[in-house]
Amino acid sequence: MATTIFPLTTAVLQQQAREAAEQGVPLEEAHAHLAHDSTLREQFDGFYRAALQAEVA
């Protein structure tokens, strides 16, 4: 649902997660700025993991 309501936020999270993964920033550090919002943090974590998997593939 957040994807349809906040597409810009989702795109920004996806970009930030991809950049953090590419730069080798640990996940805990990369999503620290989202500590106040568990929904955004979960989305970020998913994007981060997907970016890591894309690098391996």
N, C-alpha and C positions, 0 to 999 in steps of 0.2 A: 504494500500500500504506500509506503514512503516513496517508492520509486515513481509512482504516478503523481503524488502530491508535491514532491520536492525533487524534480528531475535535476535541477542545477546542483543542489546539495549532493545528490547521489553521484553525479558526474565529477564533482570536486573531490568527494571522498575517494572515488575510484582512481582518479589521477594521483592524489596524494599517496594512496596506498601503493600504487604501482611504482611511483618514484622512490618511496621509502624502501620497497623490496629490492628495486634495482640498485640502490645505493648501499644495501646491506644493513640498513638501520634495523635493530631488533624490534620485534613487534610491540613489546611492552613500552618501549620508548616512542615508537611511531604513533601509537594511539593514545598516548598520555593526555593529549589535549582534549580527548573525548571522555574523560573519566566521569563527567557529570551526566552523560547520556548513554545508557547501555544499548539502546537501539542503534544509534549511530556507530558506537564502538563495535557492535556485532557486524554491522554492514562493512565497516572498515576492515575488520579482521578477515571477513570473507573475501573481499577484494585483494587484500594483501596476500592471502594464501593462494588465490588464483593467479596472481602475478608471479609468485614464486614457482608455481607449477608450470606456468607458461615459459619461464626461463629454462626449466629443466627439459621441456619438450622440444 
